[in-house]
Amino acid sequence: MPLTDLNRSVMNTPAHGAIRWLGTGLALLALMAACRRPAPSTPRQSPANLAHILSLVDSVEVDTQQLAFVHIYAEYPDYQPFVAASEGVTCVDDVGRLLEVLEAEILYFDREDLLPVARGLSRFLLHLQRADGTWNNFMWADGSINTSHRNSRAGFGWWAARGLRGLAAAYAIFQERDPPWADTLLARFRLGEPHLAAILAAYPQMVSTGLGPRAGWLPNQAPDQASEFLLALAKMQAHSDLDYSPQIRQLADGLLTYQYRRPGSDVDGLFFCWENLWHGWGNLQALALLEAFQVTSDSTYLAAVEYWADNYLSWAVAQGSFWEISVTAGDSIIATELPQIAYGAGSSYRGIKRLATITRRPEHAALAGRLLGWFSGHNRAGIVMYDPASGRCFDGINDPTTVNRNSGAESTIEALLALQFSALNGP
């Protein structure tokens, strides 16, 4: 019997006595907003293995609705899910990104069997969004929401951005397959508009910092968060009749003010993530600016990313990449090499890979190849981080000789996104 509904798409398995989905495939589709290319008539083969990430997917019934979620942590050597006592079993941060994985699999690789999972995950996002458009992040195993953890209090920050990215991905999936459900997702996405409008109302006010004037209109004054919101808006604009180009332009203009421009400095061209800090746990500014370029045709955004690639990124990749870099008001650089995680490698990779598809410059393609190689062992530890046979990605490089062999949702999703991004953005 075909699996046409979430409740008929799950089965009890011996592992953990939990409800699981099994399957293969994955990917990212933030590139849909930029490339605007139609799905191929003949499905392509996904380069990614979804077996591990789908083994971490569970469900719970809340108010007669079956919600799907992905466990945050899976521990070496048997990779059974485990729960952080203060957090919960799952979070919007991971579910939002997993929906982007399923978006690409369904739209580009003909994985219609994943539709029930996508529906269940999108139900989870609606459960974690508040009526006022703010979001909580963590959920307990019984379906109740963790409202007390500092990374789960209702707000409009990181988990709001990830939730909106997930809703945009779910809308793309169901827009033609289930228009009434897509309309519900769109309405919930739009609950974020007043919050974003209140933030952007400060445009074009600047604030003084030790490193010069910076935009005073970014969400929580954080360019890394702003990038996430921009990606969500660009994807929804690509798939709906909404026009978010003014907001996209304002966010992109703010990102430009956080680019470090010091010719001769090793980190010339770096995009700060927060104040005077760049970090390897999310740095999607380059990709976001290229999305803004695709929406607005403003070559200023493209030029900024090229400057990043030709200066800072070339240096950083040659050094073996980093965990954290800070710059003082006197232009002194403090760089920390380790640890390193898939989220950092994947974020930089997607930026340079997208740039390479636009510029067609061989040096950009070479940089992209070297960054993608982080997953296959071309990293400071010389250890293969992603196993294509199992679909697992290790949680991080601890030091030059050892890695954290746990394989939770974030590390695996980020590896899969990178692999899929490579396939969908040309050779």
Secondary structure, 3 states (H helix, E strand, C coil): CCCCCHHHCCEECCHHHCEECCCCCCCCCHHHHHHCCCCCCCCCCCCCCCHHHHHCEEEEEECCEEEEEECCEEECCCCEEECECCCECEEHHHHHHHHHHHHHHHHHHCCHHHHHHHHHHHHHHHHHECCCCCECCEECCCCCEECCCCCCCCECCHHHHHHHHHHHHHHHHHCCCCHHHHHHHHHHHHHHHHHHHHHHCCCCCEEEECCEEEECCCHHHCHHHHHHHHHHHHHHHHHCCCCCHHHHHHHHHHHHCCECCCCCCCCCCCECCECCEEECCCCCHHHHHHHHHHHHCCHHHHHHHHHHHHHHHHHHHHHCCCCEEEECCCCCEEEECCCECHHHHHHHHHHHHHHHHHHCCHHHHHHHHHHHHHHHCCCCCCCCCEECCCCEECCEEEECCEEECCCCHHHHHHHHHHHHHHHHCCC
